[in-house]
């Protein structure tokens, strides 16, 4: 007897094949049959009018800290995600000595968008080494399937401690780092991740440690993967990081390289396509290189208490080391404002493009300013006869920095984003589901693809989109027996209504440790999510009776 049979579904099996009407039977944690299924089942669902696909594989999540207190990695499973890849960009909490926990957490406050208080209250530090971290997750149980990169900044901090974000490593320190990366690969890491991005800073603007690595360190650590003939390299590049240099790292490792974050900017509209062209050229030379692209506009919600949006600007860098009193005084300084205005006229690759008509007042703290809500900074500044820099800083200062703003920073040109998504060397990714929690929530990126890009924009057929969200990622990472619906595969499934599937509007909730806030978003059109044969979520979100059905993935194909 089967445990579950889903009848009469429009089946998108993840291979890219045309859809067909079929039933799917599940026994235990595996798919037992696909086709016409007779006989009894403990549960039978009539899915007439609905579509069935493999669960979404999210290759860029940053759940490393959150999953230690929230094993279900909320909200991803409710949004159709059945496998998450963590440790992206080198931001990991393992390995970590007990004495260095505060140092590691302070590295994460900016990039993960969580307060130090939330991290201190939430993280379960029942580990020291990377293998112990995987063991702990396995012992405690996880909701989705979990794959973990070993992260460069975490490794560097373990070896160099307080010097990690300050200087180049010695030959002996690189040797120690190499040993830790090798140990992680032995234990089941899915690869090695790093960042060079100037936007990636810890507390007070201190660079993430991997940004200090020289060529010798980068090549030595990348080359560890060559010894194992499995695993993926992943980097978030800086605006000026040359793709041909990343190709050298790819060659040293003889493994695939996933390059993030390829987001489209209206200031430099050709830049992302130049990166993709370099990646395509490398592919022709036998290097398996891919660009991670997002299907979502990069929308940030922020106050100037946490001005991550502006921290990539050179003129803003000194402010990141100031206490709040000095920071407020600096915002009023005409010299700073002049520097910001000048820098924003430059044509360069950066997060904030200076497109003030795409930045809005979301919520004011002073009722006297209520008329500003919902209006763009560009329009308000024009009405007040001010430069937008002066308007936004004056308003924030008048409200003790409590004014909430929203801005669309990148990926606002849908024609360009669609072109990026269709590039044969692009991986649809970059949800940042466990990062930037106070600023955005793109955990529903896959539902956005199915709803916005497939149903509304008709960018590609459903079967192609499903492949991009499932088997394509499984193949890149060597995730065994997942990503397609066929007998013998793990029963990771998403049942949805193609006519309504998508993601709802984001909302702020206060459910992080210590009562800190994050943004989340609901699913629409989702009828069921199964992980290893267990129903984890339905149309109301993660089920109250959900069990920790996920697996810590450690065995990857070459």
LINKAMO-V732570 format. One record per backbone hydrogen bond with DSSP energy under -0.5 kcal/mol. CO is the residue of the C=O (numbers start at 1). NH is the residue of the N-H. If there is no record, write none. Layout:
<<CO/NH> <CO/NH>>
This chain:
<<2/42> <3/43> <4/26> <5/7> <5/45> <6/24> <7/47> <9/11> <9/22> <10/12> <10/52> <11/13> <11/20> <12/54> <13/485> <20/11> <22/9> <23/35> <24/6> <25/32> <25/33> <26/3> <26/4> <27/30> <29/491> <30/27> <30/32> <31/488> <33/25> <35/23> <35/37> <36/38> <40/2> <43/5> <45/7> <45/47> <47/50> <50/10> <51/496> <52/12> <53/494> <56/58> <56/82> <56/83> <57/59> <58/85> <60/432> <60/433> <61/434> <63/67> <65/68> <66/69> <66/70> <70/73> <71/143> <71/144> <72/77> <73/76> <75/78> <75/79> <76/79> <76/81> <77/80> <80/56> <82/145> <83/58> <84/147> <85/61> <86/149> <87/90> <88/91> <90/92> <90/154> <94/151> <97/100> <98/101> <100/104> <101/105> <102/106> <103/107> <104/108> <105/108> <105/109> <106/203> <107/111> <108/112> <109/113> <109/114> <111/436> <112/437> <115/119> <116/120> <117/121> <118/122> <119/123> <123/125> <125/127> <128/95> <128/96> <129/133> <130/134> <131/135> <132/136> <133/137> <134/138> <135/139> <136/140> <137/141> <142/550> <145/84> <146/553> <147/86> <148/190> <148/191> <149/151> <150/193> <151/155> <152/156> <153/157> <154/158> <155/159> <156/160> <157/161> <160/163> <161/164> <163/166> <163/167> <170/174> <171/175> <172/176> <173/177> <174/178> <175/179> <176/180> <177/181> <178/182> <179/183> <180/184> <181/185> <182/186> <183/187> <184/188> <184/189> <190/232> <191/150> <192/234> <193/152> <194/236> <197/200> <199/201> <200/208> <202/205> <203/206> <206/202> <208/211> <209/212> <210/213> <214/218> <215/219> <216/220> <217/221> <218/222> <219/223> <221/224> <222/225> <223/226> <223/227> <224/227> <225/228> <225/229> <225/230> <232/192> <233/258> <234/194> <235/237> <235/260> <236/196> <236/197> <238/241> <240/242> <242/245> <242/246> <243/247> <244/248> <245/249> <246/250> <247/251> <248/252> <249/253> <250/254> <250/255> <256/233> <257/259> <257/290> <258/235> <258/260> <259/292> <260/237> <261/263> <262/294> <264/411> <268/271> <270/274> <271/275> <272/276> <273/277> <274/278> <275/279> <276/280> <277/281> <278/282> <279/283> <280/284> <281/285> <282/285> <282/287> <283/286> <286/288> <287/289> <288/257> <290/259> <290/292> <291/293> <291/427> <292/262> <293/429> <297/299> <298/409> <298/410> <300/407> <302/405> <303/306> <304/307> <306/308> <307/310> <307/311> <308/311> <310/313> <313/316> <313/317> <314/317> <316/319> <316/320> <317/320> <318/321> <319/322> <323/327> <324/328> <325/329> <326/330> <327/331> <328/332> <329/332> <330/333> <333/337> <334/338> <335/339> <336/340> <337/341> <338/342> <339/343> <340/344> <342/345> <343/346> <346/348> <348/350> <351/353> <354/356> <355/358> <356/359> <356/377> <356/378> <358/408> <359/377> <360/362> <360/406> <361/374> <363/404> <365/367> <366/369> <367/370> <369/372> <370/373> <372/375> <375/361> <376/380> <377/381> <378/382> <379/383> <380/384> <381/385> <381/386> <382/385> <387/391> <388/392> <389/393> <390/394> <391/395> <392/396> <393/397> <394/398> <395/399> <396/399> <396/401> <397/400> <399/402> <401/304> <401/305> <403/405> <404/362> <404/363> <405/302> <406/360> <407/300> <407/409> <410/298> <412/414> <413/417> <414/418> <415/419> <416/420> <417/421> <418/422> <419/423> <420/423> <423/426> <425/291> <426/428> <427/293> <427/429> <431/442> <432/435> <436/439> <436/440> <437/519> <439/301> <442/445> <444/448> <445/449> <446/450> <447/451> <448/452> <448/453> <449/454> <450/455> <451/456> <452/457> <453/459> <461/464> <461/465> <462/466> <463/467> <464/468> <465/469> <466/470> <467/470> <467/472> <469/57> <470/474> <471/475> <472/476> <473/477> <474/478> <474/479> <478/480> <478/557> <479/482> <481/490> <483/471> <484/486> <486/489> <489/31> <490/492> <491/493> <491/533> <492/55> <493/530> <494/53> <494/496> <495/527> <495/528> <496/51> <496/498> <497/500> <497/501> <502/524> <505/522> <507/520> <509/518> <512/515> <513/516> <516/512> <518/509> <520/507> <522/504> <524/502> <525/497> <525/527> <528/495> <529/536> <529/537> <530/493> <531/534> <534/531> <534/536> <536/543> <537/529> <538/541> <541/538> <543/546> <547/549> <551/146> <551/553> <554/556> <555/480> <557/231>>
